[in-house]
Amino acid sequence: MNNSINKIGIVAMPRISVGGGFPRATRDLIAALDEMGKEVVLLTPFHVNMDKIAELYGPIKLKKIIYPHKLATFFSRDDMLGRKLIKREFKRLANEVDFIIDLDGCVLHNSLPGDFDRNRYVIWRLSCINPETYKLQKVKDPKVLLKMLTKRTIKKMITRKKDIPRGVRIYPVDEWTEREIIKFWKIQPEKMCLYPEIKVEEFNPNKKKKDQAVILGRIASNKEINKSIEIFHEGTRNFPDYKLVVIGGTTPDSKNYLVELRSLIKKLKIEKKVIIRLDPSFEEIKRVLGESKVIIDSQIGTSMNMPVIEAMASGCIPIMRKYSGTYMEILANGRYGFGFDTVEEGARALERVLTKKKLDNKDSIKRAQFFSSAKFKERLKKILKTAK
């Protein structure tokens, strides 16, 4: 293998033609590498809908897409099992590229060809190592709970110690994930976090604001959107004109949760104050964030949340659950926004923000710049440079 890095392989196991943080981070990584003059070869078990990606996040250009056999696609609903079934395609990828970025990692590092420089294979860990936040969340739907427990059981059965990546470079998406890697994998990752690219320059913090709060994220029970709605209800009792926009992508599991959310909205008698927008385009997200004054996020026990940074770049004041990577790292434990542990505490923070005559958002806008496109490319170049 020559020393130049021109063709880069990316391994992405989840679907990327849908809404969500992982698909978006994948798309932005591909686009950034293209802008840096690199050719990208993608290995993924699920069909890539280029038009849908362009609609959601913007267009991308790929040199090639490698798909495994259909059986692997079916079993790739479980990331770990899917990885065990695409080893042949992974070796093919390794023989065609100069460098590999494996999103989340595990298993495949054992299938690198013998002549492939292991310093040219890196893992970008985007997902939590221990997403078992069910212990911290109340899952009411028995079908959802059964699905979670079944998936956990299968993963424990098929995961072996050698499946955990050792002897390769791992870049965590944030400090929360870094701590998880050390705690659960017993591995020391690279010291530099590869934060996802946030196109902060595309958001307008100077747009005229409405009396409006926003909840932005995938419509799923683990996002605790119901808690955020309760916070809005309690925190705006003295502000009857305030509106709330709930905006986010959907999955097959969203249907039941939407029923629950709409029932809660009706129970709180705020139907006329709440608007729900599903599967928004990037343009719609920018518009809603630009018009809003506050973003509320009640998700617990997870790594950093990209929509929060977008909201900050748009001039929104963030109100976040304290036990999360978002509060710890993005908000620097409250320096750039407000944190809460309970609905009551979150409601008080919201009321405090709305009581002020002028929106004090300069610090949060400035903080968002740390995650800009330019900063992302700088970090990415450092990673590629260390392989030469």
N, C-alpha and C positions, 0 to 999 in steps of 0.2 A: 504494500500500500504506500502510495506517495505521501508526502507531508502536507500537501494542500487539502483543504476541506471545501469541496465544491458541491457535493451531493449529500444531503442529510436525510436520514430515515427517521420517521416518527411512528411510534407504536401508540395507538389510541384504542383501548378496548370498549369503552361505552359508546353509544350512539353520539355522533357529533352534528347531525342535521336537525337538532331539536333545540329548544330553549334550555338554558342552564349555565352554570358557571364553568363546568368542565368543557362542554362543547365550545363555549366562547373562548376560553383560554387556549384551546387547541387551534381554533381558527386564527386567533391573533398571533400565535406562535408561527403558524405557517406563513401568514402574511408578512410578519417581521423578517423571517428568513428570506422570503422572496425579495423584500426591499433591500436586504443585505447582499443580493446577488447570488443566493444559494438555490439550487434545485432541490425540491422536496419530494420524497417518496413516502407515501403513507401506507402503513399496514393496519387494517381495521377489519373486524369481523362483520360489521354492519354496513349496508349500502349507504353511500355518501350522496346526498342530494345537493348538488352544487348550487342549484337555484334557490333552495330553501336556506342554505347557509348565507348566500348573498342577501336574501330578503331579511334575515334576522340580524346579521352582523356585518355584512359587506362581502364582496367577492374575494375568492382566493384562487391561486394558480398552483396546480400540482403537476409534477413531472410524470407521476405514475401512482396508481392505487393498487395495492396487493390485497386480494381477498382470499380467505381460506375456504375450505370446502363447506357446504351447507350445514353439515352436522356440527362443525365447530361454531358456526354462526348461532345455531340453536342453543348450544350449551354455554355460549359466551354471555348469556344473561347473568351467569355467575362469573365474575372477572377471573378468579383463580382457576377454575376448571377450564374456562375458555383459553387461558394462556397455555395450559398443558396440551391443548389440541392444535395450537398454531405454531409449534416448534419448527416444522418444516418450512413454513412460509417465513418465519423469523430468520432462519439461516439463509434463505434466499435473499431477504432484505439486506442482511449483513454483507453478503457477497456483492451487492450492487451499490452500496453507499460508502462514504468516507467517515461517517459519524452517525451515531444513533442517539436519539432522545426518546427514552421510554417513559411515557406518562403513567406514573404511579408505580411501575416496576413490580417485581416478584417473578419467580420461575424462569423467565426467559434468559436471564444472565447466565444460566447453566448451559444454554444452547448456543452461545457465541462460538463461531468457528475458531479452531485452534490458532489460525494465523491472524485473527482480528485483534488489534490492539485494544485491550480492555480499558485503556485510558480514553478511548474514543467512544465508549458507551457510557451514558449517564442517565440517571433516573431523575425526573422532575416529579416530586411527590406533591400532587395537587389535592389528593383526598386525605381525610383523616385516617390515621392508622387504626384507631379504635373508635369507630363511629357508633359504638353501642350506647348512645345517649338515651336509649329507651329507658334506662334506669332513672334518668333525670326528667323524662317526659311521660305523660299519661296517655298511652295509646288506648283509645276506647273501642275502636273497631276490631272485633275478634279476628276477622279475615286478614286485616293488615298486620296484627300482632302475630298470627300464625305464620304469615309470609316472612316476617322479620326473623322469627325464631327458627324456621326451616332453613332460611338462607344462612343464618349463623351456624347452625348445626352442620350443614353441608360443608361450609368453608373450613370448620375445625377438622372435619373428617379427612379432607383432601389436602390440607396444608401440612407440609413437613418442614423441619428446620432448614433443610437445604434450599427450600423455596424462598426463604428470606434472603434478600440480596446482600452479599458480603464481598468485599474486595472490589467494589465498584463505587464510583462517585454518586452521591445522592444529594440533590439540591431540594430542600424543603421549600414549600410555597410561602411559609412564614414561620415565626418563632414558635407558635403553638404546635405546628406540625413537627418542627425540629425536636421539641420536647417529647412528643409522642414517639418519634423514631427512636430516640434514646431509651425511653421507658419501656416500650413494647417490643422493639426489634433488638434492643441491646446493641445498637450500632451508633457510631458517631458520624453524623452526616457532615457535609461541607458547611463551613461557617457562614458562607454567603447564601442568603435566601434569594430565590428567584421569584420575586413577586410577579403576579400576572400583569400584563399590559393593560393599563386603563387609559383610554383616549380622552384624557382630561381636557385637551385642547378643543374637543368637539362639544363640550358642555358650556352653557352660557350662564354664569353666576349673576349677570347684570340684567337678566330678563325680569320684567315686571312680575312680582309675586302676587299670587292670589291667597286668600285666607284658606289655605289648603295644606293638609298633611298627606304623606304617601307611605304606602307599604309596598316594597318592591322585592320580588323573589318568586321562585317556583311555588305553585299552589300545592303545598304538601303539608301534612300534619306536623312533620318535624320542624317546619319553619315557625310553628307556634303563631300563625297569623291571627288566630282567635284571641290570643293574649294582647297582641298589638291593637286589635279592634277595641278590646275592653279598655286599654290605656287611652285610646283616642276618645272613647265615650266619657270616661271619668275626667280626663284632662281638659275637655272642652265644654264642661257644664256651664262655665261662665262666658263661653264664646259660641253662642248658638249658630252663628253664621258660618262657622268653619266646616269645610268639606273634607272627606277622606277618599283618596283613590287607592284601591288595591289593584296592583298591576303585576302580572307574572305569567310565566309559561306553564303549560299543563302537561300532565302525563296521564296514563290510564287510571292511576290511583287518585287523580284530582277530583273526580266526579263526586265521590262520597264526601270528601272534605268540603267541597263547595256547598253541598246541601247543609252541612253543619254550620258553615260560615253564614250562609243566608238565613238560617234559622236563628243564629245568634244576633244578627243585625236586626231581624224582626223583633226578637225578644227585647232588645235594647231600645227599640222604637227609633232607630236612626236610618230607616230605609231611604229617606229623602236626602241624607247627608253623605251616603256612601255609594261610590261608583266602583264596579269591578270590571277591569279590562283584562281579557285573556289573550295569551300568545301575542304580545305586542311586538311591533317592529322596533328596531333601534331608534328610528326617527320619533316614534311615539313615546318611547322611554325618555328621550332627550327633552321632548316637549313637556311631559308631565313633571319631570324633575325640575325643569327650569321654572315652572309655574308654582312649585311647592315651597313651603317654608321649612318643613320638618320631615324627616324620615324616621320611622319607628321600626325597630327590628328586635323581635323577642326570641330569636333562635338561640339555643343554648348548647354549650359543649362542642363547638365546631371551630374550624380555622377561619381565616379572614373572609369577609363577605364583599365581593366586588361591587355590587350595587350601592353599597354604602359609600364607597369612594366616589362613584359617579355622582351620587347625591351631594356629597360634600363639594365636588367640583362645580356643581350646579348652584351652590349657595345654600343648600339645605343644612339645618342644624341636625346632627344625628343624636338619637336617643336609643341606646343599645342595651341589651342584656349584658350584665357584667361578666358572667362566666362564659367567655368566648374569646376567640382570637381577634375578633373585630374590636372589641373593647380594649383588650390588652395591648394590641399592637397598633391598629389604625388610630384609635382614639388616645393611645398612650395613657391608659388607665384614667381617662376622664379629662385629659388636658385639652382635647379637641372636640369634646362633646359631653354628653351626659350618659350615665350608666344607671341601671336599676336591677334589683333582684326580684321585686314583686310588682304586680300591676299597680298597686297603690303608689309605690315609689316612682314608677314610670309616669304615672298620671301627674304626680307633683312636678316632675321634671318638665313635662310637656306644658303644664300651666305656667311654670316659671318662664319658659321660652316665649310663650304667647303673650304674657303680661308685659314684656318689654316693648316699648314703643318702636325701637329700632332693632332689626335683626342683626345680632352680633355674630357674623359668619366669616369674618376676615381670616381668622386663624384656621378654621376648618378648610376653607378654600385653598389656603397656602399649603396645608398638610397634604391635600390630595395630589399636589404636584410631585410628591416623592414617588408616586406610582405611575408617572407619565409614560407615554410611548418611548420617548427618548431615553429615560432611565432604564426601561426594560431592555432596549437594544444594547445599552452600555453593559448591563449585566450579562446578557446573552453573548456578547463579543468576548467578555472575560472568560466565559466557560469554554468557548471554542478555542480561544488562544492558549489555554492551559493544556490543550491536547496536542499542540504542535511541538 
